[in-house]
Each structure stands twice: as structure tokens, then as C-alpha cells.
Amino acid sequence: MKIPIVFVLGFAVMALARAAPFEEANPENDQTEKNDLAKRYWWCSSGWTYIGGACFKYVPTAMTWAIAEKNCRSMSAHLASVQSIDEYHSIQKMIADATHEYKQTWIGGSDAQHEGVWLWSDGETMKFTKWCKGEPNNHKRQQHCILMNHGDQKCWDDSECNVLLPSVCVQRGSFWG
């Protein structure tokens, strides 16, 4: 039985791609810019920004937190979880690049299920926080969703979830799935 050469080549390409996943850019390597371009091309769809192993998208349309999460879900994503200060600054830069300012924006944190227990909508563990001083304060016992870029410090605030704001979505996981 003859196996078509196209099938064999396709299988070989898939096997090589699985065996050699992308590595983080090495600052000592003069190929960093090419590696970053390759990661953006292979890892994130058009309109998404590669940041530290995930794809992020700024959505300028003002929505409630729940509708913003639903919108992210329609793109196989969630409202953004933020895993580090570097990731936070990169998300802020992405927003500033799109809007020319640091707009208040929904991210995926909420304590709506249990007061004071903050969870990310994508299931990631909340290890990093960037709360503004005195936050979260659950003002009038109605603030259950996290917005970023609040006040002069551009930190997090708990807000009423029905406020209309732009949002940031995230897709995390392997390209090969």
C-alpha cells in the first residue's frame, strides 16, 4: 500500500511542531524580534496581542461586566485574569496603544459568588492583585466586579457590575490545544 507523500509530509510537520514548542524570547539572542513576531503570528489570532504566554484583546465597546464576559466567551476567551505586575503593565500598554489613555476597563475578577472571595472568570488562581488603597471596599454592599486603571495610581477598584466599561479578554493555553 502506497502512502501519499503529502500525508507523510503533513504528519512530519505536525510531529516536529509538537516536539518543538515556542520558547520564551532570550534577550541574549539577536533573533528576539523574529521570535516575538513568530509567537504573535502562530499563537494569537489577528487583533489579539501576545503577552507572556497568553493572547489578550482590548474590546472598546462599553458593556456591563457580565455582558463583557459573555462577549469574551463568544471569542473562546474570558475576561482577563492578571498573573503578574509585568502582565498588568503590558495590558495597560495595550489599552494605552489603542486609546491613547489609561481607560478604566473590566478585567475578569469577581466576588459575586461569595463576598470577599475574589475569583477569576477563567478559573485561574488569583495570586497577584493590584488593589487601590482601601479597596476592595464593597461600597453599599454592591461592588462585586474588578475594573483596572482606576484613579491616579491606575490600580484596581471593585465596582458595581452594571457599570458600562470597555474590557480586556484573554485566551490562555497551548496553540496545539
N, CA and C of each residue as an Amber inpcrd file, in Angstrom:
protein
   531
   0.8410000  -1.1770000   0.0000000   0.0000000   0.0000000   0.0000000
   0.8820000   1.2360000   0.0000000   0.6230000   2.1340000  -0.9470000
   1.3860000   3.3680000  -1.0400000   0.7210000   4.4490000  -0.2010000
   1.5230000   5.1880000   0.5810000   1.0220000   6.3080000   1.3790000
   1.3720000   7.5950000   0.6240000   0.4060000   8.4320000   0.3560000
   0.6880000   9.6650000  -0.3850000   1.7330000  10.5120000   0.3390000
   2.6590000  11.0870000  -0.4280000   3.7580000  11.8830000   0.1220000
   3.2330000  13.1030000   0.8870000   2.1220000  13.6860000   0.4430000
   1.5500000  14.8500000   1.1280000   1.1370000  14.4760000   2.5480000
   0.5620000  13.2920000   2.7230000   0.1570000  12.8300000   4.0460000
   1.3740000  12.6910000   4.9590000   2.4350000  12.0780000   4.4390000
   3.6530000  11.8600000   5.2230000   4.2760000  13.1950000   5.6200000
   4.3730000  14.1430000   4.6710000   4.9480000  15.4490000   4.9790000
   4.1030000  16.1990000   6.0020000   2.7940000  16.1570000   5.8590000
   1.9060000  16.8160000   6.8170000   2.0690000  16.2490000   8.2090000
   2.1400000  14.9290000   8.3080000   2.3280000  14.2770000   9.5990000
   3.6770000  14.6700000  10.2090000   4.7280000  14.7260000   9.3880000
   6.0550000  15.0860000   9.8820000   6.0750000  16.5170000  10.4120000
   5.4180000  17.4350000   9.7090000   5.3740000  18.8230000  10.1570000
   4.6540000  18.9110000  11.4990000   3.5380000  18.2070000  11.6360000
   2.7970000  18.2330000  12.9020000   3.6410000  17.6600000  14.0380000
   4.3440000  16.5740000  13.7730000   5.1720000  15.9500000  14.8060000
   6.3010000  16.8770000  15.2340000   6.9430000  17.5360000  14.2730000
   8.0230000  18.4670000  14.6100000   7.4900000  19.6630000  15.4020000
   6.3490000  20.1730000  15.0240000   5.7830000  21.3250000  15.7290000
   5.4560000  20.9720000  17.1740000   4.9190000  19.7690000  17.3990000
   4.6230000  19.3500000  18.7690000   5.9030000  19.1400000  19.5730000
   6.9500000  18.6770000  18.9340000   8.1950000  18.3820000  19.6320000
   8.9830000  19.6410000  19.9640000   8.7190000  20.7390000  19.2520000
   9.4970000  21.9590000  19.4640000   8.5810000  23.1400000  19.7190000
   7.9560000  23.2020000  20.9120000   7.0780000  24.3400000  21.2130000
   7.8820000  25.6220000  21.2970000   7.1910000  26.7510000  21.1770000
   7.8630000  28.0380000  21.2760000   8.5070000  28.1880000  22.6380000
   9.6790000  28.8040000  22.6510000  10.3490000  29.1220000  23.8950000
  10.2120000  30.6180000  24.1270000  10.3220000  31.0330000  25.3810000
  10.2950000  32.4590000  25.6760000  11.4950000  33.1210000  24.9970000
  11.3200000  34.3640000  24.5930000  12.3920000  35.0920000  23.9300000
  13.5870000  35.2350000  24.8640000  14.7690000  35.0350000  24.3310000
  16.0080000  35.1440000  25.0820000  16.6540000  36.4910000  24.7560000
  16.7960000  37.3960000  25.7300000  17.3420000  38.7170000  25.4500000
  18.7470000  38.6680000  24.8680000  19.4890000  37.6020000  25.1170000
  20.8440000  37.4880000  24.5860000  20.8360000  37.0230000  23.1300000
  19.6840000  36.6450000  22.6470000  19.5710000  36.1180000  21.2950000
  19.1500000  37.2460000  20.3660000  19.9030000  37.4310000  19.2770000
  19.5680000  38.5120000  18.3600000  18.3410000  38.1860000  17.5110000
  17.7220000  37.0390000  17.7130000  16.5260000  36.6400000  16.9930000
  15.2530000  36.9960000  17.7590000  15.3710000  37.7470000  18.8680000
  14.2220000  38.0290000  19.7270000  13.0660000  38.6350000  18.9520000
  13.3470000  39.6480000  18.1240000  12.2670000  40.3030000  17.3880000
  11.5680000  39.3100000  16.4620000  12.3500000  38.4620000  15.7850000
  11.7520000  37.4520000  14.9130000  10.9480000  36.4420000  15.7200000
  11.4640000  36.0410000  16.9060000  10.7360000  35.1020000  17.7640000
   9.4180000  35.6980000  18.2200000   9.4190000  36.9930000  18.6270000
   8.1870000  37.6480000  19.0600000   7.1820000  37.7190000  17.9290000
   7.6510000  38.0210000  16.7130000   6.7630000  38.0590000  15.5610000
   6.1890000  36.6750000  15.2940000   7.0190000  35.6500000  15.3910000
   6.5380000  34.2770000  15.1750000   5.5020000  33.9010000  16.2200000
   5.7340000  34.2760000  17.4910000   4.7690000  33.9580000  18.5460000
   3.4360000  34.6530000  18.2830000   3.4870000  35.9390000  17.9030000
   2.2460000  36.6480000  17.6250000   1.5250000  36.0000000  16.4520000
   2.2740000  35.6100000  15.4370000   1.6670000  35.0270000  14.2540000
   1.0560000  33.6670000  14.5580000   1.8080000  32.8190000  15.2420000
   1.3400000  31.4560000  15.4850000   0.4260000  31.3540000  16.7010000
   0.6540000  32.1720000  17.7120000  -0.0430000  31.9940000  18.9690000
  -1.3780000  32.7300000  18.9740000  -1.4020000  33.9570000  18.5420000
  -2.6040000  34.7890000  18.6760000  -3.2360000  35.0830000  17.3220000
  -4.5530000  35.0800000  17.3100000  -5.2940000  35.4480000  16.1140000
  -5.1410000  36.9390000  15.8610000  -5.4740000  37.3570000  14.6620000
  -5.4290000  38.7730000  14.3010000  -6.2880000  39.5830000  15.2640000
  -5.7530000  40.7090000  15.7130000  -6.4750000  41.5600000  16.6510000
  -6.1770000  41.2500000  18.1050000  -5.4390000  40.1660000  18.3560000
  -5.0610000  39.7730000  19.7130000  -3.5870000  40.0730000  19.9080000
  -3.1910000  40.3200000  21.1500000  -1.8080000  40.6660000  21.4840000
  -1.2140000  39.5790000  22.3710000  -0.0400000  39.0890000  21.9690000
   0.6640000  38.0830000  22.7620000   1.3450000  38.7640000  23.9460000
   1.0080000  38.3260000  25.1600000   1.6460000  38.8360000  26.3810000
   1.9490000  37.6420000  27.2730000   3.2280000  37.3350000  27.4340000
   3.6820000  36.3400000  28.3960000   2.9810000  34.9940000  28.3670000
   2.7350000  34.4500000  27.2090000   2.1640000  33.1070000  27.1170000
   0.6580000  33.0740000  26.9170000   0.0260000  34.2270000  26.7290000
  -1.4210000  34.2740000  26.5120000  -1.7390000  35.3450000  25.4630000
  -2.9580000  35.2880000  24.9530000  -3.4160000  36.2600000  23.9630000
  -4.4760000  37.1550000  24.6040000  -4.2860000  38.4640000  24.4830000
  -5.1840000  39.4380000  25.0680000  -5.7960000  40.3090000  23.9830000
  -7.0200000  40.7560000  24.2330000  -7.7040000  41.6380000  23.2840000
  -8.4390000  42.7270000  24.0500000  -8.1740000  43.9740000  23.6670000
  -8.9070000  45.1070000  24.2170000 -10.1960000  45.2580000  23.4160000
 -11.3260000  45.3340000  24.1110000 -12.6360000  45.4970000  23.4830000
 -13.1540000  46.8760000  23.8860000 -13.1780000  47.8480000  22.9540000
 -13.5310000  49.2230000  23.3140000 -15.0190000  49.4580000  23.5980000
 -15.8850000  48.5570000  23.1910000 -17.3180000  48.7290000  23.3940000
 -17.6540000  48.6610000  24.8850000 -18.3610000  49.6710000  25.3840000
 -18.7500000  49.7130000  26.7990000 -19.8890000  48.7240000  27.0540000
 -19.6870000  47.8530000  28.0400000 -20.6570000  46.8190000  28.4060000
 -20.6400000  46.6250000  29.9110000 -21.6650000  45.9600000  30.4470000
 -21.6150000  45.5380000  31.8380000 -20.5770000  44.4300000  31.9610000
 -20.1870000  44.1050000  33.1970000 -19.1960000  43.0460000  33.4040000
 -19.7020000  41.7180000  32.8380000 -20.9480000  41.3590000  33.1240000
 -21.4980000  40.0750000  32.6680000 -21.5850000  40.0020000  31.1440000
 -22.0040000  41.0790000  30.5000000 -22.0880000  41.0830000  29.0330000
 -20.6810000  41.0530000  28.4390000 -19.7270000  41.7400000  29.0760000
 -18.3340000  41.7000000  28.6140000 -17.7810000  40.2740000  28.6980000
 -18.0720000  39.5660000  29.7990000 -17.6440000  38.1650000  29.9310000
 -18.2920000  37.3080000  28.8480000 -19.5680000  37.5160000  28.6190000
 -20.2780000  36.7650000  27.5720000 -19.6630000  37.0580000  26.1940000
 -19.3140000  38.3160000  25.9520000 -18.6710000  38.6880000  24.6970000
 -17.3170000  37.9800000  24.5480000 -16.5220000  37.9700000  25.6220000
 -15.2320000  37.2570000  25.5820000 -15.4630000  35.7750000  25.2990000
 -16.4490000  35.1840000  25.9490000 -16.7520000  33.7580000  25.7410000
 -17.0990000  33.4780000  24.2850000 -17.7510000  34.4270000  23.6180000
 -18.0970000  34.2450000  22.2000000 -16.8430000  34.1920000  21.3270000
 -15.7080000  34.6310000  21.8740000 -14.4240000  34.5830000  21.1610000
 -13.5170000  33.4930000  21.7430000 -14.1020000  32.5110000  22.4140000
 -13.3430000  31.4260000  23.0550000 -12.3420000  31.9800000  24.0630000
 -12.7750000  32.9530000  24.8400000 -11.9150000  33.6160000  25.8200000
 -12.7320000  33.9030000  27.0800000 -12.1190000  34.5990000  28.0150000
 -12.7540000  35.0790000  29.2410000 -12.2840000  36.5000000  29.4720000
 -12.9840000  37.2250000  30.3370000 -12.4120000  38.4790000  30.8010000
 -11.0450000  38.1630000  31.4000000 -10.1140000  39.0920000  31.2570000
  -8.7120000  38.8200000  31.5780000  -8.4610000  38.5750000  33.0580000
  -7.7090000  37.5320000  33.3180000  -7.0730000  37.3410000  34.6240000
  -5.6820000  37.9530000  34.4940000  -5.1660000  38.4920000  35.5770000
  -3.8590000  39.1470000  35.5570000  -2.9510000  38.3860000  36.5110000
  -1.8340000  37.8740000  35.9900000  -0.9970000  36.9610000  36.7540000
   0.2630000  37.5770000  37.3600000   0.6230000  38.8060000  36.9330000
   1.8520000  39.4210000  37.4680000   1.8300000  40.9230000  37.1880000
   2.7240000  41.6420000  37.8430000   2.8350000  43.0760000  37.6060000
   3.2940000  43.3470000  36.1760000   4.1840000  42.5160000  35.6460000
   4.6340000  42.6980000  34.2610000   3.4750000  42.5150000  33.2890000
   2.6590000  41.4910000  33.5310000   1.5000000  41.2650000  32.6760000
   0.5410000  42.4550000  32.7880000   0.3230000  42.9620000  34.0020000
  -0.5540000  44.1100000  34.2040000  -0.0680000  45.3220000  33.4120000
   1.2230000  45.6030000  33.4950000   1.7770000  46.7480000  32.7610000
   1.6550000  46.5430000  31.2520000   1.8240000  45.3290000  30.7870000
   1.6710000  45.0550000  29.3520000   0.2200000  45.2430000  28.9040000
  -0.7240000  44.8300000  29.7350000  -2.1470000  45.0410000  29.4190000
  -2.4480000  46.5400000  29.4090000  -1.9100000  47.2790000  30.3780000
  -2.0920000  48.7290000  30.3970000  -1.5400000  49.3680000  29.1240000
  -0.3800000  48.9170000  28.6930000   0.2280000  49.4500000  27.4650000
  -0.6480000  49.1340000  26.2620000  -1.1970000  47.9220000  26.1970000
  -2.0730000  47.5460000  25.0960000  -3.2870000  48.4840000  25.0470000
  -3.8730000  48.7870000  26.2060000  -5.0250000  49.6980000  26.2700000
  -4.6000000  51.1020000  25.8370000  -3.4810000  51.5770000  26.3540000
  -2.9930000  52.9190000  26.0090000  -2.6690000  53.0270000  24.5170000
  -2.1100000  51.9720000  23.9360000  -1.8250000  51.9800000  22.4980000
  -3.1080000  52.1090000  21.6850000  -4.1770000  51.4780000  22.1670000
  -5.4530000  51.5040000  21.4430000  -6.2330000  52.7980000  21.6640000
  -6.1050000  53.4030000  22.8510000  -6.9760000  54.5320000  23.2180000
  -6.2240000  55.8390000  23.4530000  -4.9050000  55.7650000  23.5560000
  -4.0680000  56.9230000  23.8790000  -4.3220000  57.4380000  25.2940000
  -4.8510000  56.5520000  26.1390000  -5.0300000  56.8660000  27.5620000
  -5.1640000  55.5550000  28.3360000  -5.1330000  55.6680000  29.6520000
  -5.3190000  54.5030000  30.5140000  -6.7830000  54.4710000  30.9580000
  -7.6390000  53.9320000  30.1060000  -9.0790000  53.9070000  30.3750000
  -9.4300000  52.8700000  31.4310000 -10.4070000  53.2060000  32.2670000
 -10.9330000  52.2030000  33.1820000 -11.5380000  51.0860000  32.3370000
 -11.2180000  49.8480000  32.6980000 -11.5440000  48.6950000  31.8610000
 -11.8640000  47.4890000  32.7330000 -12.8810000  46.7270000  32.3390000
 -13.1980000  45.4870000  33.0610000 -12.1130000  44.4460000  32.8590000
 -11.7590000  43.7540000  33.9410000 -10.9980000  42.5120000  33.8870000
 -11.8420000  41.4560000  34.5970000 -11.3920000  40.2240000  34.6120000
 -12.2510000  39.1050000  34.9760000 -12.4240000  38.7470000  36.4260000
 -12.0810000  39.6050000  37.3490000 -12.2410000  39.2790000  38.7630000
 -13.6120000  39.6230000  39.2970000 -14.1310000  38.7370000  40.1550000
 -15.4420000  38.9680000  40.7710000 -15.5230000  38.2310000  42.1070000
 -16.2870000  38.8130000  43.0350000 -16.6090000  38.1100000  44.2820000
 -18.1210000  37.9470000  44.4050000 -18.8110000  37.9340000  43.2830000
 -20.2770000  37.8310000  43.2750000 -20.7670000  36.5030000  43.8610000
 -19.9870000  35.4410000  43.7290000 -20.4050000  34.1400000  44.2480000
 -20.3070000  34.0680000  45.7660000 -19.2810000  34.7230000  46.3140000
 -19.0780000  34.6900000  47.7700000 -18.3340000  35.9710000  48.1580000
 -18.9880000  36.8160000  48.9200000 -18.4250000  38.1160000  49.2910000
 -17.0280000  37.9650000  49.8870000 -16.0820000  38.7120000  49.3080000
 -14.7100000  38.7300000  49.8010000 -13.8180000  37.6420000  49.2340000
 -14.3840000  36.7100000  48.4790000 -13.5880000  35.6590000  47.8330000
 -13.5130000  36.0060000  46.3470000 -12.3840000  36.5920000  45.9550000
 -12.2120000  37.0740000  44.5890000 -11.6860000  35.9460000  43.7050000
 -12.3840000  35.7270000  42.6090000 -12.0450000  34.6610000  41.6600000
 -11.9520000  35.2370000  40.2510000 -11.1190000  34.6160000  39.4300000
 -11.0450000  34.9810000  38.0080000 -12.0730000  34.1680000  37.2360000
 -12.7050000  34.7930000  36.2640000 -13.7340000  34.1160000  35.4660000
 -13.1620000  32.9960000  34.6010000 -11.8540000  33.0200000  34.3370000
 -11.2470000  31.9550000  33.5210000 -10.7450000  30.7820000  34.3570000
 -10.9750000  30.8280000  35.6690000 -10.5800000  29.7200000  36.5280000
  -9.1550000  29.7940000  37.0470000  -8.3780000  30.7780000  36.6000000
  -7.0110000  30.9370000  37.0960000  -7.0520000  31.3330000  38.5670000
  -6.0040000  30.9710000  39.3060000  -5.8900000  31.3390000  40.7100000
  -5.4970000  32.8110000  40.8170000  -6.1250000  33.5480000  41.7280000
  -5.7880000  34.9590000  41.9090000  -4.5950000  35.0590000  42.8490000
  -3.3980000  35.0140000  42.2580000  -2.1570000  35.1010000  43.0230000
  -1.6580000  36.5360000  43.1140000  -1.9260000  37.3080000  42.0860000
  -1.4710000  38.6970000  42.0020000  -2.6860000  39.6210000  42.1180000
  -2.5320000  40.7250000  42.8570000  -3.5650000  41.7570000  42.9050000
  -2.9110000  43.1330000  42.8160000  -3.6770000  44.1060000  42.3950000
  -3.1910000  45.4850000  42.2700000  -4.2830000  46.4390000  42.7530000
  -4.8300000  46.1430000  43.9580000  -5.9090000  46.9450000  44.5160000
  -5.4220000  48.3500000  44.8460000  -6.2790000  49.3230000  44.6180000
  -6.0250000  50.6870000  45.0810000  -6.1080000  50.6930000  46.6110000
  -5.5250000  51.7090000  47.2230000  -5.5680000  51.8240000  48.6780000
  -7.0310000  51.8580000  49.1420000  -7.3490000  51.0450000  50.1440000
  -8.6990000  50.9860000  50.6910000  -9.6710000  50.1080000  49.9110000
  -9.1830000  49.4660000  48.8680000 -10.0290000  48.5870000  48.0470000
  -9.5980000  47.1320000  48.2630000 -10.4540000  46.2090000  48.0360000
 -11.8680000  46.3590000  47.7060000 -12.6720000  46.7410000  48.9520000
 -13.6650000  47.6090000  48.7550000 -14.4250000  48.0690000  49.9160000
 -15.9110000  47.7040000  49.8520000 -16.3700000  47.1310000  48.7610000
 -17.7730000  46.7110000  48.6020000 -18.7310000  47.8270000  49.0160000
 -18.4840000  49.0370000  48.4990000 -19.3030000  50.2100000  48.8280000
 -20.7910000  49.9040000  48.6440000 -21.5710000  50.1880000  49.6400000
 -23.0200000  49.9300000  49.6620000 -23.3420000  48.4530000  49.4150000
 -22.3790000  47.5980000  49.6760000 -22.5350000  46.1340000  49.5440000
 -22.9780000  45.7240000  48.1350000 -22.5400000  46.5000000  47.1270000
 -22.9680000  46.2280000  45.7600000 -21.8140000  46.1830000  44.7710000
 -20.5740000  46.1420000  45.2250000 -19.4360000  46.1640000  44.3020000
 -18.7980000  44.7770000  44.2540000 -18.9800000  44.1090000  43.1320000
 -18.5420000  42.7150000  43.0290000 -17.6770000  42.4190000  41.8070000
 -17.2800000  43.4270000  41.0410000 -16.5050000  43.2010000  39.8160000
 -15.2900000  44.1220000  39.7890000 -14.1930000  43.6500000  39.1880000
 -12.9380000  44.4100000  39.1850000 -12.7760000  45.2060000  37.8930000
 -12.4720000  46.4850000  38.0810000 -12.0300000  47.3080000  36.9560000
 -10.5920000  47.7290000  37.2200000  -9.8480000  47.9270000  36.1480000
  -8.4480000  48.3430000  36.2500000  -8.2970000  49.7870000  35.7750000
  -7.1250000  50.3570000  36.0300000  -6.7880000  51.7350000  35.6540000
  -7.6440000  52.7530000  36.4030000  -7.8990000  52.4960000  37.6690000
  -8.7070000  53.3940000  38.4890000  -7.8280000  54.4550000  39.1450000
  -8.2820000  55.6940000  39.1170000  -7.6320000  56.7820000  39.8410000
  -6.2350000  57.1040000  39.3410000  -5.5370000  57.9310000  40.1200000
  -4.1910000  58.3740000  39.7440000  -3.1800000  57.2350000  39.7290000
  -3.3930000  56.2270000  40.5710000  -2.4470000  55.1170000  40.6640000
  -2.6780000  54.0520000  39.5940000  -3.7750000  54.1480000  38.8460000
  -4.1120000  53.1880000  37.7820000  -4.1380000  51.7680000  38.3270000
  -4.7930000  51.6160000  39.4710000  -4.8670000  50.3330000  40.1670000
  -6.2740000  49.7560000  40.0130000  -6.6020000  48.7260000  40.8050000
  -7.8990000  48.0560000  40.7180000  -8.8920000  48.6430000  41.7150000
 -10.1540000  48.6270000  41.3000000 -11.2490000  49.0360000  42.1680000
 -12.3630000  48.0070000  42.0170000 -13.0410000  47.7180000  43.1160000
 -14.2540000  46.9120000  42.9890000 -15.3810000  47.8730000  42.6290000
 -16.2040000  47.4640000  41.6960000 -17.2420000  48.3360000  41.1730000
 -18.5490000  47.5680000  41.0510000 -19.6480000  48.3240000  40.9450000
 -20.9200000  47.6870000  40.6120000 -20.7860000  47.0810000  39.2170000
 -21.2640000  45.8800000  39.0610000 -21.0660000  45.1290000  37.8230000
 -21.8830000  45.6400000  36.6430000 -22.8630000  46.5130000  36.9090000
 -23.6980000  47.0120000  35.8180000 -23.1620000  48.3030000  35.1930000
 -22.0040000  48.7790000  35.6350000 -21.3640000  49.9450000  35.0270000
 -20.9320000  49.5620000  33.6100000 -21.0690000  50.4840000  32.6650000
 -20.6890000  50.2230000  31.2760000 -19.2470000  50.6530000  31.0430000
 -18.3850000  49.6700000  30.7450000 -16.9580000  49.9210000  30.5190000
 -16.4500000  49.0690000  29.3630000 -15.3200000  49.4810000  28.7440000
 -14.6370000  48.5760000  27.8200000 -14.0620000  47.4090000  28.6150000
 -13.4810000  46.4380000  27.9340000 -12.9950000  45.2460000  28.6270000
 -11.7500000  44.6770000  27.9520000 -11.1030000  43.7620000  28.6620000
  -9.9570000  43.0230000  28.1210000 -10.2640000  41.5440000  28.2580000
 -10.1460000  40.8280000  27.1410000 -10.3320000  39.3750000  27.1170000
  -8.9730000  38.6860000  27.0830000  -8.9460000  37.4220000  27.5210000
  -7.7280000  36.6160000  27.4690000  -8.0510000  35.2150000  26.9740000
  -7.1270000  34.6940000  26.1730000  -7.1350000  33.2830000  25.7880000
  -5.8370000  32.6970000  26.3190000  -5.9430000  31.7130000  27.1810000
  -4.7510000  31.0500000  27.7250000  -4.7480000  29.6140000  27.2400000
  -3.5550000  29.0320000  27.1170000  -3.4470000  27.6310000  26.7280000
  -2.5080000  27.4440000  25.5610000  -2.3210000  26.2020000  25.2130000
  -1.3700000  25.8330000  24.1610000  -1.9900000  26.0170000  22.7700000
  -1.1610000  26.4130000  21.8170000  -1.5770000  26.5380000  20.4290000
  -2.1090000  25.2070000  19.9140000  -1.4640000  24.1210000  20.3410000
  -1.8460000  22.7970000  19.8490000  -2.9610000  22.1960000  20.6710000
  -3.3420000  22.8830000  21.7440000  -4.5330000  22.5640000  22.4310000
  -4.6090000  21.5670000  23.4730000
